[in-house]
Amino acid sequence: MSDEVYVLEAVRTPVGRYGKGLAEVRPDDLAAHTIRALLDRVPGLDPARIHDVLFGDANGAGEDNRNVARMATLLAGLPTSVAGATVNRLCGSGLEAVIEASRIVQTGDGDLVLAGGVESMSRAPWVLPKPGRAYPRGHETLHSTTLGWRMVNPEMPSEWTISLGESAELLADKYGIGRAEQDAFAVRSHQRAAAAWEQGLFEDEVVPVPGTDLTRDEGVRADTSEEALGKLKPAFRADGTVTAGNSSPLNDGSAAVLLGSRAAADEVGAEPLARVVSRGVAAVDPDVFGIGPVRAVRTALRRAGIGWGDLTAVELNEAFASQSLACLAEWPELDPEIVNQRGGAIALGHPLGASGARILTSLAHQLRRAGGGWGLAAICIGVGQGLAVVLHA
């Protein structure tokens, strides 16, 4: 059994906009690319040594073909002896994969595990339920699998099955978060992301996808402003405050993370980026899913034995500005200046199954560039859940 688990390497694709830069790439190929790119960075690793491959994927209904982890492992050219399993905790799937992989290493079941996540929201299919009786005479309904609820069980309380955007509006109401505050938060996300790209801060983690022209995160708008965002109409309520500009977009992307023990790191010649110290999971009412990380983060910090003031960097996935600001309101001890220092999902994008692995990848590289310290990755999850991971470098 190993008491310590390390992030040995981590990479991600640039994030593509819906229908744009990565839309022609299948999700299994996206995942296979990040697996190959990660292994290229650890030349001392024989791929046959990998105990398992765990990938998050929030859809699974299309070309991800139910078990995208296994498909991508085979497409990446790994030996058929390397297993693969796909996990689904919706928006948290990529971080869930990393968490499960870290437990495998910590318990001694395997000393090298590859984790990650992938999503092609552009290529998410429509699904058609089978009719309840033969030879139906009426019209049938195609359901989009891109985002949100579909084919809802009628026993589910209606207040829980509201849209994600309406939930963001509820949090804005509950926490008194106005339109101007949300737009300012969104502008900061874009400005920080643009500055990070200009300063070369993403070069260590981003691996462009062959056959595409995309080299940077496609949704970053360096020239946006509060004035420009203020002209957008509310997206979910006629009198609401949540807009397309202060929400994360629909995206495509993938990320991969290699986790292992200290002995395994030495064996393959990898200098760890960071150590996985603790994890946290929590759940809340589905209609306020955005505050799911609140208790998860407190749990992870307590298990790590640290406080808010010990943190060097925080990666909080920005599903919506109102949601992120609601979480920050619940963490008054946290310095907001260390949150998403390189921008967040409003600018960088939110490819659902990949996002958790993406924020952990960015956090690990950020800690290395900072010369070490404590880091926190946290993500909200549709239907009312949250995950958190504490790293130390």
C-alpha distance (Angstrom), angle and dihedral (degrees) to the residues before:
residue distance angle dihedral
M1 . . .
S2 3.82 . .
D3 3.79 119.3 .
E4 3.80 92.6 -164.2
V5 3.79 130.7 57.7
Y6 3.79 122.8 -168.2
V7 3.79 136.5 -161.3
L8 3.79 99.1 -129.2
E9 3.81 97.1 -179.9
A10 3.79 138.0 -12.2
V11 3.80 134.0 -170.6
R12 3.78 138.8 169.9
T13 3.76 139.2 -172.5
P14 3.77 121.4 -114.3
V15 3.80 105.9 -93.1
G16 3.78 115.3 -109.0
R17 3.79 127.8 -146.9
Y18 3.79 119.8 -116.3
G19 3.78 109.2 -77.4
K20 3.81 93.0 0.0
G21 3.81 137.9 83.6
L22 3.82 101.1 -0.3
A23 3.80 99.1 23.7
E24 3.80 93.1 106.7
V25 3.81 92.6 56.2
R26 3.79 119.6 89.8
P27 3.81 116.2 -127.7
D28 3.81 92.7 -119.6
D29 3.81 89.1 53.7
L30 3.82 91.2 47.8
A31 3.79 90.2 53.5
A32 3.80 92.7 44.2
H33 3.80 89.7 53.0
T34 3.80 94.2 55.1
I35 3.81 90.6 46.7
R36 3.81 91.5 53.1
A37 3.80 92.8 43.5
L38 3.78 91.6 51.0
L39 3.80 93.3 49.1
D40 3.81 90.2 48.9
R41 3.80 87.2 62.5
V42 3.81 92.4 55.5
P43 3.82 102.7 51.6
G44 3.80 91.8 167.4
L45 3.79 91.7 63.4
D46 3.77 119.3 96.7
P47 3.83 102.5 -148.8
A48 3.79 89.3 -139.8
R49 3.83 86.9 68.9
I50 3.80 91.8 67.6
H51 3.79 109.1 108.7
D52 3.79 97.0 -157.4
V53 3.79 143.8 -18.5
L54 3.81 117.2 -132.5
F55 3.80 120.1 -174.6
G56 3.77 131.2 179.4
D57 3.80 119.3 -134.8
A58 3.79 124.4 168.8
N59 3.80 96.9 -163.0
G60 3.78 118.1 35.2
A61 3.80 93.7 167.9
G62 3.80 98.0 104.9
E63 3.79 140.2 27.8
D64 3.79 90.3 -19.2
N65 3.81 80.5 77.8
R66 3.82 100.0 -148.0
N67 3.83 96.0 -71.7
V68 3.79 106.8 44.5
A69 3.81 92.0 167.4
R70 3.78 92.4 64.7
M71 3.80 93.0 40.2
A72 3.80 92.4 51.0
T73 3.80 92.4 45.5
L74 3.79 90.1 56.1
L75 3.81 93.7 42.6
A76 3.80 90.0 50.4
G77 3.79 89.1 59.2
L78 3.78 98.5 -113.5
P79 3.80 116.6 152.9
T80 3.78 113.9 -83.7
S81 3.81 86.8 -120.1
V82 3.84 89.9 72.1
A83 3.81 108.3 93.2
G84 3.80 126.9 -143.5
A85 3.80 135.8 -162.3
T86 3.79 131.6 -178.6
V87 3.79 121.2 -139.6
N88 3.79 127.2 -161.6
R89 3.78 124.3 -158.2
L90 3.81 90.7 143.3
C91 3.84 110.5 -123.4
G92 3.80 89.9 5.1
S93 3.79 95.5 53.0
G94 3.80 96.7 108.2
L95 3.80 92.7 49.1
E96 3.80 90.2 44.0
A97 3.81 88.5 56.1
V98 3.81 90.5 52.9
I99 3.80 91.1 47.4
E100 3.79 93.1 50.6
A101 3.80 90.9 46.1
S102 3.81 91.1 51.4
R103 3.80 90.0 53.0
I104 3.81 90.8 52.2
V105 3.79 89.9 55.5
Q106 3.79 94.1 41.7
T107 3.80 93.4 52.2
G108 3.78 92.4 46.5
D109 3.81 96.1 -117.3
G110 3.79 88.2 125.4
D111 3.79 134.6 -4.1
L112 3.82 99.0 -151.2
V113 3.80 121.7 42.6
L114 3.79 128.8 167.1
A115 3.81 115.4 -145.9
G116 3.77 135.6 173.1
G117 3.77 146.3 118.8
V118 3.77 142.8 -110.6
E119 3.79 139.7 -168.0
S120 3.77 135.7 174.1
M121 3.77 104.5 -171.5
S122 3.80 88.3 171.4
R123 3.80 91.2 62.2
A124 3.81 98.2 39.3
P125 3.81 106.1 131.5
W126 3.76 133.1 -132.7
V127 3.79 113.9 -113.1
L128 3.77 128.4 -148.6
P129 3.81 117.1 -155.0
K130 3.78 117.4 -136.6
P131 3.81 111.6 -103.6
G132 3.78 118.7 -103.0
R133 3.80 91.8 -124.8
A134 3.78 136.8 25.3
Y135 3.79 121.7 -90.6
P136 3.82 98.6 12.7
R137 3.81 113.9 -160.7
G138 3.80 98.3 -160.9
H139 3.77 132.6 74.7
E140 3.79 120.8 -78.3
T141 3.82 124.8 -142.1
L142 3.79 127.3 -125.4
H143 3.81 113.2 -148.2
S144 3.80 122.2 -150.3
T145 3.80 113.4 -129.6
T146 3.81 94.2 -163.9
L147 3.81 97.9 101.5
G148 3.76 143.8 -16.2
W149 3.78 136.8 4.6
R150 3.80 122.1 -10.0
M151 3.80 133.5 172.4
V152 3.80 89.7 6.1
N153 3.78 118.5 -157.7
P154 3.82 106.6 -111.8
E155 3.81 89.2 -136.3
M156 3.83 90.1 65.7
P157 3.83 111.6 102.5
S158 3.80 108.7 -105.8
E159 3.82 93.3 -132.1
W160 3.81 88.3 63.7
T161 3.79 96.3 51.6
I162 3.78 98.6 60.3
S163 3.78 118.6 128.2
L164 3.79 120.4 -84.2
G165 3.79 88.9 -114.1
E166 3.78 93.1 53.4
S167 3.80 87.9 51.3
A168 3.80 88.3 53.6
E169 3.80 88.0 53.0
L170 3.81 90.3 51.5
L171 3.79 90.5 54.3
A172 3.79 91.2 47.9
D173 3.81 88.2 54.1
K174 3.79 95.0 44.2
Y175 3.80 95.3 49.4
G176 3.80 97.8 34.5
I177 3.79 93.8 -117.8
G178 3.80 110.5 163.7
R179 3.78 132.2 -154.4
A180 3.80 94.5 -102.4
E181 3.81 92.6 53.2
Q182 3.80 91.2 49.7
D183 3.79 93.5 48.1
A184 3.81 91.6 48.1
F185 3.81 89.7 52.0
A186 3.81 90.4 50.8
V187 3.80 92.7 49.1
R188 3.79 90.1 51.4
S189 3.81 89.6 52.7
H190 3.80 91.7 54.3
Q191 3.79 94.4 43.2
R192 3.78 93.3 50.0
A193 3.80 93.0 45.7
A194 3.79 92.0 49.0
A195 3.81 91.4 48.5
A196 3.81 91.3 48.5
W197 3.79 91.4 53.6
E198 3.80 92.3 46.9
Q199 3.80 90.1 50.5
G200 3.81 92.4 49.8
L201 3.80 93.3 -117.5
F202 3.80 94.2 140.3
E203 3.79 96.6 48.7
D204 3.80 93.4 94.7
E205 3.79 94.0 56.5
V206 3.82 109.6 30.7
V207 3.81 120.4 88.4
P208 3.84 112.9 -175.9
V209 3.80 116.5 -133.9
P210 3.82 115.5 -110.3
G211 3.78 114.0 -115.0
T212 3.80 93.4 29.5
D213 3.79 132.6 91.4
L214 3.80 94.4 -139.8
T215 3.81 113.9 116.9
R216 3.82 100.1 153.0
D217 3.79 136.9 40.3
E218 3.76 101.9 -77.0
G219 3.79 101.2 -146.3
V220 3.80 99.6 58.8
R221 3.80 111.4 117.7
A222 3.78 109.7 -167.5
D223 3.80 92.4 -178.7
T224 3.81 99.2 52.0
S225 3.79 119.6 119.8
E226 3.78 141.1 -175.0
E227 3.78 87.6 -106.6
A228 3.81 92.1 55.3
L229 3.81 93.7 45.0
G230 3.79 90.0 46.8
K231 3.81 90.0 65.1
L232 3.81 93.6 60.9
K233 3.79 118.6 103.1
P234 3.83 120.7 -121.6
A235 3.79 109.7 -91.4
F236 3.79 102.5 -152.3
R237 3.82 108.8 23.7
A238 3.78 127.6 32.6
D239 3.80 89.2 -131.6
G240 3.81 95.9 30.8
T241 3.79 133.9 120.6
V242 3.82 101.7 -140.8
T243 3.81 113.8 96.9
A244 3.77 138.4 168.6
G245 3.80 86.5 -99.4
N246 3.80 97.3 58.4
S247 3.80 94.8 40.2
S248 3.78 131.1 75.8
P249 3.82 113.5 -100.0
L250 3.81 131.2 -129.2
N251 3.79 110.6 -86.9
D252 3.79 151.9 171.8
G253 3.80 126.1 -134.7
S254 3.79 150.2 113.0
A255 3.81 139.8 -139.4
A256 3.80 133.7 -169.0
V257 3.81 131.6 -162.0
L258 3.81 129.1 -170.3
L259 3.79 114.0 -147.9
G260 3.78 126.5 -172.5
S261 3.76 149.5 144.9
R262 3.79 123.6 -86.0
A263 3.81 90.2 -105.8
A264 3.80 91.5 51.3
A265 3.81 90.6 49.2
D266 3.78 90.3 54.1
E267 3.80 91.3 46.0
V268 3.82 94.7 55.0
G269 3.80 95.0 36.7
A270 3.81 96.5 -115.5
E271 3.80 122.4 149.0
P272 3.82 105.1 -145.7
L273 3.77 119.3 -119.8
A274 3.80 93.4 -152.2
R275 3.79 145.0 -26.0
V276 3.80 122.7 -106.4
V277 3.79 102.7 -127.5
S278 3.80 107.2 170.9
R279 3.77 145.7 -11.8
G280 3.80 137.1 -149.5
V281 3.79 136.7 -166.6
A282 3.81 130.0 -174.9
A283 3.78 141.4 165.4
V284 3.81 135.3 -147.2
D285 3.80 137.1 175.2
P286 3.82 108.9 -55.4
D287 3.80 93.3 -122.5
V288 3.82 91.4 62.3
F289 3.81 96.6 40.2
G290 3.79 91.6 142.7
I291 3.81 93.9 76.5
G292 3.79 91.4 52.5
P293 3.83 92.1 110.6
V294 3.82 94.0 57.4
R295 3.80 98.4 86.3
A296 3.81 93.4 28.1
V297 3.80 89.6 61.0
R298 3.79 93.4 47.3
T299 3.80 89.1 51.7
A300 3.80 93.2 49.7
L301 3.82 93.0 48.1
R302 3.80 91.7 48.7
R303 3.79 92.2 49.7
A304 3.80 90.2 48.8
G305 3.80 90.2 51.2
I306 3.80 93.5 -127.7
G307 3.79 138.0 114.7
W308 3.78 135.4 -136.4
G309 3.78 91.9 -92.8
D310 3.81 91.6 59.7
L311 3.79 93.7 64.0
T312 3.79 121.5 106.6
A313 3.79 97.8 -177.3
V314 3.80 138.9 7.3
E315 3.80 127.4 -161.4
L316 3.81 109.3 -162.0
N317 3.79 113.9 177.3
E318 3.79 108.3 -123.1
A319 3.80 106.0 -141.0
F320 3.80 88.6 158.0
A321 3.79 132.6 -6.8
S322 3.81 90.3 -123.7
Q323 3.79 91.0 51.4
S324 3.80 93.6 49.4
L325 3.79 92.3 46.2
A326 3.82 90.2 49.4
C327 3.81 89.6 55.6
L328 3.80 91.4 47.9
A329 3.82 89.2 51.0
E330 3.80 87.8 57.7
W331 3.82 90.7 51.0
P332 3.82 103.1 53.0
E333 3.81 91.5 159.8
L334 3.83 91.5 61.8
D335 3.79 117.1 96.0
P336 3.84 103.3 -128.6
E337 3.80 90.5 -152.6
I338 3.82 91.2 73.4
V339 3.81 92.3 51.9
N340 3.82 115.6 101.7
Q341 3.76 93.9 -14.6
R342 3.81 89.5 176.8
G343 3.78 95.1 43.6
G344 3.77 129.0 -90.1
A345 3.77 143.1 -116.0
I346 3.81 94.9 -66.3
A347 3.80 86.1 69.0
L348 3.80 104.6 19.6
G349 3.80 96.1 41.5
H350 3.78 139.6 -115.3
P351 3.83 113.6 -112.5
L352 3.79 92.8 179.7
G353 3.81 105.5 -136.1
A354 3.80 92.6 36.1
S355 3.80 100.3 46.0
G356 3.81 98.3 84.9
A357 3.80 91.8 51.8
R358 3.80 89.2 43.4
I359 3.80 94.9 56.5
L360 3.81 91.5 45.6
T361 3.81 90.5 49.6
S362 3.80 91.1 51.0
L363 3.79 91.8 45.8
A364 3.80 94.0 51.4
H365 3.81 92.6 50.2
Q366 3.79 91.5 44.5
L367 3.80 91.5 54.2
R368 3.79 90.5 50.7
R369 3.80 91.9 51.0
A370 3.81 89.3 48.4
G371 3.79 90.5 55.4
G372 3.80 93.1 -111.8
G373 3.77 139.4 -50.9
W374 3.78 141.1 131.4
G375 3.80 121.1 -49.2
L376 3.77 135.8 -173.4
A377 3.82 129.1 -155.9
A378 3.81 117.9 -168.7
I379 3.79 135.5 171.2
C380 3.79 138.0 -177.8
I381 3.78 119.3 -135.2
G382 3.79 132.1 -151.1
V383 3.82 116.6 -106.2
G384 3.78 89.5 35.5
Q385 3.81 116.2 -62.9
G386 3.78 139.1 120.7
L387 3.80 138.3 -163.6
A388 3.80 133.6 -162.9
V389 3.81 136.1 -176.8
V390 3.80 128.4 -170.5
L391 3.81 118.6 -148.7
H392 3.80 130.1 -171.2
A393 3.79 127.0 -162.9
